[in-house]
Amino acid sequence: MKKILIATEKPFAPAAVDGIKNVFAEAGYEVTLLEKYTDPADLLKAVADVDGLIIRSDKVTADVIKAAAKLKIVVRAGAGYDNVDLEACTAKGIVAMNTPGQNSNAVAELAFGMMLYNARNAFNGTSGNELRDKKIGIHAYGNVGKFVANIAKGFGMHVYAHDPFVKKEEIDGDEVIPVDTVEELYETCQYISLHIPANEKTKKSIGYDLLKTMPKGGTLVNTARKEVIDEEGLLEIMAERDDIKYLSDLAPDCKDEMLEKYAGRVVFTAKKMGAQTSEANINAGLAAAKQIVKFLEEGDNTFQVNR
Ligand code: 3PG
């Protein structure tokens, strides 16, 4: 009997876990659940005899891969797979996949939740600002970026996007204004919503030089990754311009300093929660489970990311 491990330090909603278990029950697989673990050693132990693994932001390091003697496939139930050591997977012939698009709406809605919360002064009863007629720049026009664009249009915002990997015609076709350079996007838009992945090219790529060019009230909204921010540069511009704001679902290392110095200009969630909705968990979790069955039964590697 094939064995599957669902390892989620940050658990899926119960309905998603039930759905995943049903998919595997139908396939005749055995499922083990490892939730809320705090010691990576627990994951090392739990992967020892599994054929398939479902994770979220859980770190699948070379050690995890080494400990997983029978592992054939790992699926990151979500978009970003910077938490998976792809080289280690490839070296052992393990297929790594993600489930693109499945949790994107949840992330986009959170971006607006943080924007409204901040624009309305944390709902403290004082007079705030509206989003209508403001310019929003979408930095990377992928699955989440597209949802952000649609919601922004509903708010009556002017929507711009920069993405060197998406054709201008496609952006234009969505009634979003394509922008040629990152610099132009930041110079133009009061709001920037970040959707770039964390990789060697993007790490620490957003900092002082870009943020200093933002219009008055410049607000950076980060539902992407902590690593793409140059925190020194962020602190520098926060100190230099008292109109700049940073709203993030990924608490920076300098979180305490920022909260202390810049209350009212920063918003941080308690825990990364962009994809923390029942709907997103069901979409991404079920997609992951079905992808595993399709791969193990039919060799379907449609969503493989380590080719
Ligand atoms: C993703 O890459 O899919 C999102 O960042 C969500 O991550 P999470 O599953 O850890 O909430």
Residues whose N, C-alpha, C, O or C-beta is under 5 A from the ligand:
A	BS01	3PG	R56 S57 A77 G78 A79 G80 A224 K272 A275
